[in-house]
Amino acid sequence: MNTLPDRFKDDVDTAVTKLEDGWGLPTTWYRDPDIYRFEMNVIFGREWQYLAPTEMLSKAGDCVVGRAAEVPVVVTCGADGTIEGFVNMCRHRGHPVAHENGNVRALVCPYHGWTYSLDGTLKRAPECDHEPGFNTDELSLLRVGVDVWGPAVFVNADPNAPPLRTLHPRFEEICRTRAMTPDVDAYRFRRRVAYPADCNWKLWYDNNAECYHCPRIHAKSFASAYKAAPEDVDNYEIDRMFGYRFDAAEMTDDSGELRSTNYRSVQLFPGITIIQQDDLMMVSQIIPYAPEHTVSVWDYFAERGTDEDRFERWFSLWNQTFTEDLTAVSAQQRGMRTGFMERSRLIKTAEPQVVAMNRAILEAYRQGLRQI
């Protein structure tokens, strides 16, 4: 964080003012490695991120590996059903103690055999019985924060982070008023798809936060099933959460076009998206890997009783939608890289969610700067 330019605080203050006038963040912030490092510390290192479906951690011994920002994590289900999360690094030399999702009796580091129980305590370390000063009680796996909402498990790289509902105190209210169900039995997990994008995470987030582009980019995918013109979108911004409701597009014939009459969603800063509609639920995580590389992970769930063919058709539509997004944001990033455009000119009336999301980023910057 000390590598930020001396003027950065003034640049953030300027960006706050310009944002309210409809101007986006400086385009250099979409490729600057020092800004990226700052964001990993003050945003992704402190906020909640989606990890996995609850059903993958429903039995004693279940474990799931993933990332919380840049921190490798492993989350386990103990014998009593308690879900706990740890940094996926052996306390010996830092090797991962788990490489894949599954069901295990213990977490065993394959490098030197150090063995941890499902609650993270070190149970055995080969050849260490007579090591002076060696105390297994001091060598438990380091913890990360874990929280749950219905079908979704969340992680936070900060083990002392406030709970998800504290950082987003109106989350339950929004889910309730938007008729989003937390029922773990309402949907069953079907598949995970990772969409790698050659762009900064903020560009991917911008793209997911608005549907101004939908009638053009997604004319044959998302916008074929929903009324996607900006004036047709019911959106909101509350408590660093952004959400939408879309009405189904009118049927053009009786050929069985895909339609959903109950689309609703919520996005939690900085990148959790939960979508529920007839037949389908999707939950996503944004994972920044580098200043100009981001992976968006989407888990697809089928509503109980959904026809298999109908699920596959919905999956195909959404998969096409996200693939189209990848093309768009990668092209944007190439433009950002040139330095020819200082800032984007946002359309506040058509892109209120982008303005709100960028406002949340700038507030996180300010909070981070106060702590330097």
Residue, then its C-alpha position, 0 to 999 in steps of 0.5 A: m500500500n505504501t507504493l501508492p502515489d502521494r497524490f492518490k488521496d486527492d485523486v480519490d476525492t476528485a473521482v468522488t466528485k466526478l462520479e456524481d457528474g457522470w464520469g467513471l474512475p480513471t482508466t489507469w486504475y483498471r491496469d495499475p498494479d499498485i492500485y490492484r494491490f491496494e484493492m486486494n488489501v482494502i476490499f477483497g481482503r476484508e469483504w465476504q465472497y461466495l465460495a460454494p453450495t451449502e450441499m457440498l458441505s452437508k455431511a461430516g468430512d465434506c471439504v471444499v477448496g477455493r479462494a478468498a481474494e488471494v488467500p487459498v482456503v479450505v472449508t470443512c464440515g465437522a462431525d457435529g455439522t459445524i462449518e469452519g474455514f481455514v487458510n489452505m496452507c500447512r503450518h510447516r512449509g505452507h503447502p496446501v493441505a487440500h487440493e480438491n473438493g471431497n469427503v475426508r477424515a482429516l486434512v493431510c498435507p501431502y508434502h510432509g504428512w502433517t495431519y490436521s483434524l476437521d476443526g483445524t487442529l494439528k494432530r500429527a507431525p512426523e518425526c517431531d515428537h522429540e523436537p525441542g519447543f514443538n507444540t502442536d497446540e500452537l500450530s493449528l491451521l489459520r482461520v478464515g471467516v465463514d458464513v451461510w445463507g440458505p444454499a450458499v457458503f461465504v468466506n472472508a479472508d479476515p477471520n475477525a470480519p463482522p458477519l455477512r449480515t452485519l456488513h450488509p444489515r438489510f440483506e435479509e430484508i431485501c431477500r424477503t421483500r424480493a421473494m428470494t428463498p433461502d430454502v436449501d431444498a428449493y434448488r439442487f446444485r448442477r454445475r460450476v463454470a469459470y469464465p476467465a476474462d482478460c480485464n480488470w475486475k472492476l470492468w467485469y463488475d461494471n458489466n454485471a451491474e448494468c443492462y444498458h448493453c443487454p439489447r445489443i450485446h445479448a439480443k439473442s441470449f438474455a435479451s431474447a427472454y427478458k425485457a432488457a431495455p433500461e426503462d424496463v428494469d426494476n433496480y435498486e441500490i441499498d446498503r452496498m447491495f444492487g439488484y434487479r427484477f426483469d419482466a419476461a419478454e413477450m412471446t413471438d410465437d408458440s415455439g416454446e421460447l424460454r421465459s421466466t415470470n419470476y426473475r429477481s437478484v441481489q448483488l453484494f459488494p464486491g462481486i457476489t451475485i445471487i439470481q433466482q428465477d423459475d427453473l434456475m438459481m445462480v450464484s457467483q464469485i468474482i476472483p481477481y488474479a491480476p490487474e488485467h485478469t479476472v475469473s468469474v465463477w458461476d454455480y448453476f442450480a436447478e429448481r427441484g422438479t425442473d425438466e432436464d431439457r428446460f434446465e439445459r436450455w436455460f444454462s445454454l442461454w446464460n452461458q452464451t450471455f456470459t461468453e458475450d460479456l467476456t468478449a465485451v469486457s476484454a475489448q474494453q480492457r484493450g482500450m483502457r490499456t492505450g491511455f487515450m481515454e482518461r475516464s469513461r462517460l457514464i449514463k447515470t439514468a441508464e447505468p445507476q448501478v454502475v455509479a452505485m458500485n463505483r461509489a462503493i469502491l471509492e468509499a472502500y478506498r477512503q476507508g483503506l487510506r484512513q488506515i494507512 
